[in-house]
Amino acid sequence: MSENKVQDKKPKQYTAEEFIKWYQDGCEERQFQIVVTPAWRATSHGSYELVQQTGVGRLPSERKNV
């Protein structure tokens, strides 16, 4: 009997520059981007803390000065 050995394949390691290009190209194609907004949140001990709220927003439309 022959055994079929499954080779362990490591996922490709991308550089930060490759990821940024991939993300920006996707944003431009779909006209959306990830948006992060600072917000204050009340704590259980009566003070506030700064948090980051994430969401998805449309890319701003390009306006030409007329």
N, C-alpha and C positions, 0 to 999 in steps of 0.2 A: 504494500500500500504506500502511496505517496502522500505526504502531508503537505497541505497548503499552508504555508506560513504567512501570516498577516504581518506586514511590515509596519512598524510604528512610524507614522509620518508626523513630523513636527510641522505645525502651522508656520507659514511664512512670517518672518519678522519684518515689520514695516518700520521705516524711519518716521520721525515726527513730521518731516517735510512731506513725505508721501501721504501721510494721513491728512495733513492740512489741505493738500491739493485735492484729495479725494472728497473731503468734506465740503470745501468751497465749490467744487464742480457740482456736487449734489445739491447744494443750496441754490446755486444759480439755475440749475435745471428745473428744480421744483418750486422756486421762488419762496422758500421758507428757510428760517434759521432758528437756532436755539437762542433764546433770550434769557438773560439772568437779571433779576431786579432785586435790589436790596429792600428789606422790609424789617420793621421792628415787631418783635413778638414778646408778649407778656410771659414772665416766668412764674413758677409756683411760689416764689418768695418775694413777690411784689416789685420786682425790677423788670427791666426790658433787656432783650438781647437782639443783636443784629443778625438776621438770617438772609440767605439767598434763596429767592423763589425762582424756579426755572419754568420755562414754558416754550411754546413754539409760536413764532410770529412771522408775518409776511415780510419779505425783503422790501425796503423802501423803493418806490417806483422812481425811475430816473426822470427828472424834470429838466427841460431845457429852458433857459432864460430867453424869453421872447421879447 
